[in-house]
């Protein structure tokens, strides 16, 4: 099957979401980001994204956000990483 394709996505804005810790016989930490990217970004829910040198899963869908003029159109998605 080979290595997956890699490509850079520029012009994104990322904001941290909540970080949670679950202790139920083990320690698990969930970290996430909400990302606004340029419109029509080529991502699917099963893709992985590397951000700041850390690999994240996309959780949910990649949602297009149109604007009336097109000047503020974007795509929005959430990145999540579990450790532990």
N, C-alpha and C positions, 0 to 999 in steps of 0.2 A: 504494500500500500504506500510506503514511502512517508517522508516527513510532511506534515501539514504546511500549507502555504502561509507565509508571514507577510504582513504589509503594515506600514505605518498609517495611523490615522491622526491627522493634525487638526488643530483648531477646536479642540475639545475643552469643556469646562467640567471639572469633577468636584463634587462635594461629598464629604464623608457622611455615611449613614450611621446608624447606631452600631456599637460594638457590644456584643453580648457574651457572657461567660456561662457555661452550663457545667454544673458539678453534680454528677449523678454516678458516682463511682469512677469518674475520670474528669479531667479538665478539658473542655472544648471551647475555643474562642472563635466567634464569628465576627468578621470584619467586612465592611462593605462601602461601596461608593455609588452615588448616582451620577451618571455621566450624560451630558448634553453634547452631541457631536454634530458635525455638518449633516445636512439632510442626505438621504439616500446612501447612508453608510452601508458597506457590504458586510453585515454581521448577521448571524443567525443565533437563536437561543442556545444551540449546542456548541458554539465557539468558545474559545478561551481568549482572554485578553491579558497582555502583560502591561502593567501600569507601575511605574516607579520601580522596575526590576522585580516585581512580584506577579505571579500568575493568578488570575481570578477566573471564576466561571461567570457567565451571564445568567442571571436568574430572571425568569419571565421572558417576555418578548422585547423586541426592539421596536419602539413606538415612534412612528413619524408624527411630527408636530408641525403642521403647515401654518403659515401666516398669510394674511390677505395679500400682502405685497410680495411675499417670497423672501424679503430681506431678513426676517427673523425665523425662517423655517429651520427645523433641527430634527434630530432623532434622539430619543432618550432611552437609556437602558440602565440596569442596575448590575453592578459587579459584586460578587460575594466570594469570600475565602474562609474556609474552616481550617483550624489548626487543632490538633489533639484528638 
